[in-house]
């Protein structure tokens, strides 16, 4: 049995639509082994009593796809115990975490088996590519796999790439999680096919500025300007009006707030001069959690190292 730990992530970060992602110190853990016959899944925490406990579970799907990609015969039995702490359908990368956990679990378990049919393990680049293929875009899976702040893109051939950078330690992410859920599909369905050129130019400048603000000059006024967005948040506001209103209230008092991923969680880049401004603007229906930035991303623990 091996254990895979995967962090929550926040994508977009305001202007970096489908490009920027941040790994957060909140984790799902998956214990996995190849044993018995069929699929057995136990879920504790988030998603308990809701998720498919068989072949339809996302971790199982990712494992199956990884075994195929490795050229390995599908195992007779898979057993999983999932300890989920990442809220589902809240914009904190729960699906990316499940996909990455499944791929890494399958790679680790498959590499322990000798195979006469030429099965091979996957490189880290191949893991990233497969995770991106399953998720549809790399902005969440990149920080989930590597940690810290990531800039990801896809080349002309469709292959994903990433660069990992380290945010200034004086910036502390704060997540404001509502009870309501919004699916990624619903949020993406509200985006227009085309946007004005001036809005695209605006976001390009703000995304570049955000990297500088997060790594070189973590000043609240610079972070506030750098987190402005015109490409996705306003279009998605009808599906998460409370989140949009909270972002507006926080920004009005100088707090750099954005919608986390597809929402409805709100992410704040807090500094010493803005931390006390957050709580007064947040109602009782929100869970406020001060986060660390996860520096390392997903990891696999084998029995002898646990």
NORZI-V227375 format. One record per run of one state. SS is the DSSP state (~ for helix, > for strand, _ for the rest). FROM is the first residue (numbers start at 0). LEN is the number of residues. If there is no record, write none. Layout:
((SS	FROM	LEN) (SS	FROM	LEN))
This chain:
((_	0	1) (>	1	10) (_	11	8) (>	19	14) (_	33	4) (>	37	8) (_	45	12) (~	57	12) (_	69	7) (>	76	8) (_	84	9) (~	93	18) (_	111	12) (~	123	12) (_	135	3) (~	138	8) (_	146	2) (>	148	6) (_	154	5) (>	159	6) (_	165	6) (>	171	7) (_	178	5) (~	183	6) (_	189	7) (~	196	19) (_	215	4) (~	219	7) (_	226	6) (~	232	7) (_	239	1) (~	240	12) (_	252	4) (>	256	3) (_	259	6) (>	265	5) (_	270	4) (~	274	3) (_	277	1) (~	278	3) (_	281	4) (>	285	5) (_	290	2) (>	292	1) (_	293	5) (>	298	4) (~	302	3) (_	305	1))
